[in-house]
Amino acid sequence: QQAFERLREAIHYTHACCEVTYPKADAVATMADEQTLQPRWSVYPATKVLGRRGDKALEQIRLLQHVEEPVGEWGDLSVEQVMVYRFDDDLVWQTWRESDEQKGQWDLSDAGLLEMEGEPVVPVVHLFSARRGTVQPPPMIEVLYLNIRHYQVSADIDQNCHIAAMNRLFIFGESADNLGEITSVDEAVCIPNPEARAEWLAAKIDSFEPNNQRLEKLEQQMLQLGLGAMTSQKNVGESAEAKRLDRTQGDSQLAILAQNLQTALNQALRIHCQFIGIRPEQAPTVEVSRDFALTQLAAQMIG
């Protein structure tokens, strides 16, 4: 689940990070109590990473957090704070909260030192899908706009269909005073005027055809934009081997992202082990599959 969330956020915002935290051991009395404490992993999208320093190794990072604090017997209050990790001779963590007295002023709420097995490191690992440094607009933003427009046109058609399905009774040559009150469509209408007439009027079915054509055009545009963002246009015929090589070249981008995810997960595992007293070189490792070859299932394989 953590790997999925980190990969999703990295694709959406070009990068994401994972924070490995260790709960406070204030109430620990025995070794058994200490063994129940386990590090936790939290995923932060790029929008909650306020700033970072350090080129090769991370020296400082500021994360926007929302923590729940109990209020009374049943209530909970969401509090916004900034978590800061930085090196100041030792590895220091700090939480800052906005002052209740003066808006825009942030006060130090809590602080402490991080103790780890081996050399201490900032317990935050980044996963990059594109090293651009800033949050970029989604690559499928034009398709998103077309989806919104498709929803608007579809909602208009639904409303028109609802109105058109309700047939209306029109009476010509008589006034409402002479007819009296008509409370239901299944009541008989008596018209004293011999020249008056009553007709049911309904909308023509072909009047919805332009709207349907408009919906189909929007769907075609979404299909073209979506495929154009993921595939390249081919103007000449290709052999099966050329198609396989082209697929491999396209999948290389996914393979690079999978490799970055594997590296980030292994880094987070090393930090996790440092918190529980295991040296980083003894930490377990994970492997993310990078085989994206297209394989068709035969009937025997399905069976």
Secondary structure, 3 states (H helix, E strand, C coil): CHHHHHHHHHHHHCEEEEEEECCCCCCCCCHHHHHHCCCEEEEEEHHHEEEEECCCCCCEEEEEEEEEEEECCCEEEEEEEEEEEEECCCEEEEEEEECCCCCCCEEEEEEEECCCCCCCCCCEEEEECCCCCCCCCCCCHHHHHHHHHHHHHHHHHHHHHHHHCCCEEEEECCCHHHHCCCCCCCCCCCCCCCCCEEEEECCCHHHHHHHHHHHHHHHHHHHHHHHHHHCCCCCCCCCHHHHHHHHHHHHHHHHHHHHHHHHHHHHHHHHHHHHCCCCHHHCCCCCCCCCCCCCCCCHHHHC
